[in-house]
Amino acid sequence: MTPFDYTRATDTADALHQGAITGTAYLGGGTNLVDLMRETVARPERLVDVSGFPATIEETEDGGLLIGAAVRNTALAEHRAVRMRYPLLSRAILAGASAQIRNMATVGGNLLQRTRCTYFYDTEGSRCNKRQPGSGCDAREGFNRIHAVLGASDACFATHPSDMCVALAALDATVHVDSSAGARTIPFADFHRLPDDQPDRDTSLDPGELVTAVALPPLPSGTRSTYRKVRDRASYAFALVSVGAALKMEGDRIKDVRIAFGGVAHKPWRATKAEAALRDGRATHQLFLEAAAAEFAEARPLRDNAFKPTLASRTLAAVLEELTTGDAA
């Protein structure tokens, strides 16, 4: 691990003042950042600890929730309002990592965790454009079973690892950030980036910006939601494919639907094409498969992950069957 300076911020203003210094990184629970530092993938010169900031979950005037960035993942998953109104989010969090990591990890840190691509972590023997722009991507011709089939570029095929972020994408969350230039809000769909020609940039954050909160809008009355994760083993494994969905029925027709996939792209993938195919349609298994086919029509599988579009389509169909038959919350 490269030597670094450490300081604990007293409040947001203090954090932003210290974060304006080049080479500084904000430290929440540290469950991803510290790993990256140990592997010398990340080499910040200075850490500003923001883990002690108020960890609040507040009701908003429109009936949604405002979740502080310092809230621990376990606390968010167990919060009564989240379990009752956003079971999709609670289930996604509980599907991720171990209980010990969830107890440490923060909401803000979860948004900023980086890919678990093997080549990204291999600083000695692998080329990685995300770690070192312009060096190449060994995943393209290497072992790429876990890699992206949507939204990738020739520069990077890595996938985003977060379960929680898939749920937030489906829920139309908004990210609140602050900086010395002032506060702003970012729609969740715009927070994470596709690799394009800058695979080293994971988010739309500017240098020195600090995530302060995540806002959840209210869901329409009668909405059901759930999260399903397909992985190689039953616990502590990243998703090969995951689906987060929220759905409202009107008779036998789908009135409102929100869908996001995990494990298939460089960012949590909002399935707008599948949503369009489903909206106002009669809930049938055939419609579910057609919606999935519309979403994955432009998929670009690699040698080892050609199974992903089929797996994702079947997982989506199973989730929609569960939601439309009333078996989900």
N, C-alpha and C positions, 0 to 999 in steps of 0.2 A: 504494500500500500504506500502510495506517495504521501509524504508529510503534508499536513495542512493545518491552518489555523481554525480555531473553533470559538464561536461566541454565541450566547443565547440572547435573542431579541426580547425586549421587554413588552413591546406592542407592535402593531402594524407599521406605524410611522418609523419606529426604530429599525424594524426589519427592512423596510424599503430603503432607508438611508444606507444601511450596511450592504444591502443587495445590489446597490448601484455600482459597487466596486467590481471591476472586471475580474473574472475568475471565481466568483462567489456562487455557491449553490445553496438553496434552502433545504433544510433537513426537517422532515416530519417524523414518522416512525422509523425511517431508515431501512425498511425491509427490502427495498430494491437498491437504493442508492449505495448503501454500505457494501452490498454484494458487488456492485459494479466497481467500487473503489478498491475492494480487496483483489479483484481480478485485473486492476489497472485499466479497465475500460473507461471509467470516469476518473478524472484527475483534477477535481476542484482544488483551488489554492486555499479556499476558505469556506467553512460551513457556517450558516446562520441558522440556529435551531429555533424553529417556530412551533414545536410540538406542544409547548405549554400555553398556547393561545386558547381562549374560551371555546369549549367544545359544545356548542349549542345547536339544538334543532327546534326551530320556531315555526309556528303557524303563520301563514301569510294572509293578507286581506282577501285574496281571491280563493282561499281554501286549499292552497298548496303548502309546501314546506320549504323553508330556507335552512340548509344544512351547512354548518360551519366546516371549513376545511380541516380543522384539527379534530373533528369527530372520529373516533376509532371505528373501524369497520364492524366490529362486534356490536358496539353500542348502536350503530345505525340499523343493523339487521334485526336487533332485538327491540327497537323502539316501537311502541304500540301503534302509532299512526302509520309507520312504514309497513308493519305486518298486516294491518287492517286495510289500508288504502292502496298500498303498492307492494303486494306480495311478490311480484316479479323481482323487485329490487332486493328484498330480503333473501329470497331463494338464490339469487345470483351471488350475493356476497357469501352465503353459507356454502356455496359450491366451490368457492375459491380457497386455495391454500390450506393451512392447518389452523386450528383454533388459536395456537400461540401467535402465529403471524397475524391473524385477524385481530387479535387483542392489541397488537402494536401498530398495525398499519393505519394510516389516516386516509380520509376521503381525498384530500388534496394530493397526497402522495400516490394514491391509487390511480388518479388521472394521469400522473406523470411517469408511471413505470414504463420501462423500455422492453423491447422484444426479448424473448428467450431463445432466439436463433442461436444455434451452436456456434456458427461461424462468427457471429457478433461477439461472443464471449472469448473466442480463441484468439488472443492477441499475439501469440507467437507464431502460429502456423497457418492462419487463414486470411484471405483477402475479404474485406467487408467495407462497402461504400458507406454504410451507416456509421461505422466507427472511424473510417479514414476515407473521406470522399475522394473518388478517383482511383482507388486502389483495385476495384473490381469486386465481383460478388461470387464467391465459391459455392453458394447455395444453388445457383442456377444449374450447374452440372453436378452438384454434389448430392448428399442425402437430403432430400427436400420434402419428405412426407408431411411435415407439419406446416408447410409454407402456404403462401397466399395463392388463391385462384381468381380473385377479383381485385381490381384496382392496383395491381402491381406494375412496376416499370422494369425495364431491363437492368436498372441500377440496383433494385432491391425487391426481394420477394418475402420479406419478413412479415410475420403476423403480430397483431397487438395481443398481449396476453391477458388483459383484464376481463373478468366476468362482470364486475360491477359496472364497468363502462358500457357493456352491451345493454344492460338494463337501462342505464341513463340515456343512451341513444334512443331506445324505443320509447322512453317516457318524455321525450322532447325537453330534456333538462336544459338549463342555462348556467353557464359558468361565470361567476363573478371574480374579477381580477382587479388588482390595484397596483399602482406604480408611482414613481415620483412625478410622472406626467399626468396622473389622475386615474380614476377608476373607470372601468368599462365592463360590459357584459358580452359574452360570446355564446351564441347558440351552440349546443353540444355538437351538432352535426358539423360545425366549422372549427371545433376546438382541435381535433386531431387531423393531421395531414396525411394525404397519400404521398408516396415517395417521390414521384415525378423525377425531376433532376436534382432534388435536394433530399436524399434519403436520410441525411444526418439530422434533419429537422422533423421531430415527431409531432409538434404542436404549433399552433399559431401564436403562442406567447412571444412577446418581445423580451429582450434581455432585461433582467431586473424585475419583471412582473411577477407578482405573487398571487396565487389562487387563494381567495378568501372564503368563498362559499359556493355551494351548488343549489340552485333553485329548481324545485319540481312543481310544475303546474298541476292543478286538480284534474283528475280523470273524469270523464262523463259518468253520471250515475248509472250503475248497472254494469260497468266495465269489469271484465274478468281478465286476469293476467297471470302469467307463469313464466318460468325459465327452465330450460332443459339443456344439459351439458353432456356431450358424448366425448369420452376420453378413454385412454388405454387401460386405466385402472380406476378403482372406485374412489380413491382419495388422493389428494395432493398431486394432481396431474393437470396440466393445461389442456384446454379444449382442442380436440381435433375439429369439432364443430359445436357451436352452441346456438340456441335460439331463444331470444326474449320476445314475448308478444303480449299485447294487450288488445282486447277485442270486446265490442259491444254488439249484441244481436238485437234485431227488431223483427220478431216473428222468426221465420227461418232464413232471414237475410242478414248479411253482415253490414251493420250500420257504420261502425267505426273500427279501424284496425291500425295498429302500429307494430312493426316488426323490425328487429335488428338481429344480425348474425355476428357471432364471434368465431375466431379460428379460421376465417376465410380471407381476410384482408389485412392491410397494414394499419387499419383503424377499425373501430366498431362499425359494422356495415349496416346502415339504415336501408332496408329493403323497400324502396319506394315503388319499384316496378311491381313487386309482388303485392304491395298494398293496393295499388291502382287496379290490379287484376281482381282482387278480392272484394273491394268496396262495392256495396249494393248488390253483390252476387248472392245466390242461394248457396248455403253452406253444404258442399258435397266434397267427397274425397277427390273427385276428378278436378274440381275447381282448385283445390289446394295444390295438387300436382301441377296444374297449368300455371298457377301463380309462381310456384317455385321455378318452373321452367323459364318463365319470363325473366326472373331475377338472374338466373345463371346462364342465360343465352350467350353472354359475352365472356364467360369464364375462360381463363387461360391456364389450365392445369399444367404442372410440370411432370417429370417422369414418374415420381413416386407418390403424387397426391391426386391422381386422376379420379380417385374414388370420392373426393370431397363434394363435388356438385350433387352426386346421387345421394350421399349420406346426408347432406344438408337439406335436400329436397324431401327425403323421407322423414327427417327429424321435424321439419316445418309442418308436414302433413300430420304427423302424430300430435304435435303441440296444438294445431288448430282443431283437430278432432277432440282433444281434451277440453279446449275452451268452448267449442260450440255445443258440446253435449252437457256442459255444466259441471264437469268433474273438477275443474280448477276453481280457485278462489276468485 
